Amino acid sequence: MHLLHVLKYTLDVKETDAKRRLYTSCTWRPLDIDVKETDAKGTYSHVPKERLGFKLRGGIDKQVTINVQQVTNNVQAEMDDSQVSYTGGGLYIERCFGILLAPGRSVKHSDMRLLEMVSGASGGSGCSVCALWNAGESALAAFNVASGDGAPAYMSLALDLVIRGIRDPLRLIIETPVKVYPPTERFWYYSKRPLVQQFYINLKESLDALGQLQYEVTSVETSGELDRSRLNLPLSLSSLLPSPLSSAPAPPSPSEPDSDGDEPLLSGTGEVSKDCGVDVLENWAQVLRSWVGARPRALGQLVRVGVPEALRGEVWLRLAGVDQNDKLMETYRTLISKDCPFEAVIQRDIARTFPAHDFFREAGGLGQDSLLRMARAYAVYDHEVGYCQGLSFLAATLLLHMPEEQAFCLLVRLMYGYGLRELYKDGFEALYMRLHQLDRLMEEQLNDLRVHFQELGVEPHMFASQWFLTVFTARFPLPLVYHILDVFLLQGMDTLFQVALALLSRSRKDLLQHDFEGVLKYFRVTLPKKCRAEESSRQIVKLACSIKVKRLHKYQLEYEKFIKESAEKEKINVELERLKVSSGQLQQEKESLETQLAQTRAALEEAQKESVHYAAVARDYREICARLDKQVHQMQEYAKNCVNCSLKLAQKDNKEECGHKGEAKEEGSSDTEARLRQRVRDLELELAQVKLAHVQAQCSNQELSHQLNAALNEMQMNQKQSVTPWLVRTLGSIMEAAQNRPSFQTYLPTVSQDTQPPLHRHGSLTNVQAQHTNLDRRVSEPYSPDVVRRKKDLNAKRHSMLVESNITKEAKELNRRSHEVAIVKNLSMG
């Protein structure tokens, strides 16, 4: 946001008493507040400002620049030059702290947000501050909501100044209306309307302890926004502006002809006289009576001169051929009851359509309601186009001359029958084609102006887009708008080019003297104001009708060819970019393969060097082997011829034979020893089994002894009660028999060593089991759990011993066989 402040300073001195107390009245007047927002290119562009305040887009960063300039009169307070070095008059601004911003009005100082300072300069009678408004800050999030959804209606700006002689910083607060729009909002036109606001600062002078002049701020008053046109007065007349304490006349309306400020002309400006001569009315009456089918011959000339205001509604309908279209009127009555998806956009545009005309000025009035229904009905009727900004101006022009049903029918005819609808379709492709035609017509008829525009970088779409889309209804005064529509309904699309060329021809000299900004401002502000008079409108239309517009079809084919070539070039460029990328990738692959090839070649050279080296080494080894073989043959021949060598070889052979025999004997003895060892193991295993049977027998004897002792004890207990002689004798015989029972060895058979059957290597376990079965038959089974557990442990021990013995036998057998194989190999090699 860019804010420019010009401060006007006046000073009145009043002596009140002997102490020389001075009261100073200062007027500070901010001027030309201009808002800037970032665009897609990263630059800052001006924000429009109208009567209702600044038009901001939410969610977009802005920039604020405040330039303060103090203007003084000839009256100054008495100040000692030795005390104050500044002698320029007025107050001396030492520096400024920065810019503060807050949504709303009458906000607290603590609620204002200090913006990030970008640059600043101060000193003397002025200062300049530039700050960045970050839309992402939470304190300023209210400015990101579109108006009507809780957005603030005002914004408050504050600037803190440090002024020499004033102890505390001076804060100036500016409150201005704002209207927030979505970030995607597009404005067809806008104005840099200055914001003028006066500040009246009452100061009290005093002297401090050192005798220096000091000021004390007693009050700060402001008159609010003033009329911008009064700022165009010379500097000497600006002091005549009255104070807000006095009555000031109302500022002139922007639409008045005498207002020549920088604000654009509001749409809907101008009054059209309904007075018409008798001759003109008679000519029109005659034409209308004869107008039954085709257009009368005299109609064209009358229309080009201008249709009388009282007859415009009927003539427009008959020129368009919709004066009897009852079916479309009935369709309109149905469409206004349907929902429109563009309701919010239409609501925003209604309030800014023809704001200078009384019929559309009142919110919710008859004019705005009719325009709202008509815009909604067309948006529902034309699904492809819907609603586009600019249609409301054309619809409002029609509503000023006929009921809304007939205006809707005429609007549909203008869009479909006169080709305006094509300008809004397909991303405004047809509009660009029309602008190309206008550019070629300028080259043909206004070549010097076109060359000047090309040097400045001004293109037709910068000034003619709105002309074509709205048929000149959005910017120009109503007399010219009505007259242009008269001819447009008569001739069609050619009228747009004729009027555009006529406006450029009349403004040619002025446009050649302006730079880029001046040209755009001329189209936006100056040109519409020069067309306010009805006589100017008639001259423009007369000039337009005299301009011959030719070769439009040729220029259209030229543009289509250009678009086709551009599309092909675009395809070629896309393909070229793709090929460039592919070429880059192939180049990288090529470089990678070249690197690998170089590495492979280096490795091949190294391998060749090693191959040569190894070939030389192998050749040397072959020579050495050949030489050694030769020496061996020589030694063998020498050994055959030597007697001593023969004897030694024979002795060596005898020793080798003896050694083989000894090894054979050792092998036989080792087999016998192995069989004997196996026999010993079998005997040991049988001995372990016998010992196990003996232990089990002892366990059985102990169990029987326990049972006998238990029976004796029970018998003794019974004898004490009643002793039976025969039972005592029976038990005594049983005890004697148990004591005289033979030992376990008496049941074992006596086997001599001579008659002992041989124990086989794999049959010992069967014999043991058989013997164990015989023993079990002679020994009773124990009943104690401890005996059963000991028996299981012994069985497990026996099984493990058997397994170990089998493993040992197999291992020895394998060792024996491997030894035999080794002996056989040695013998075969020998």
Disulfide bonds with the S-S distance in Angstrom:
none
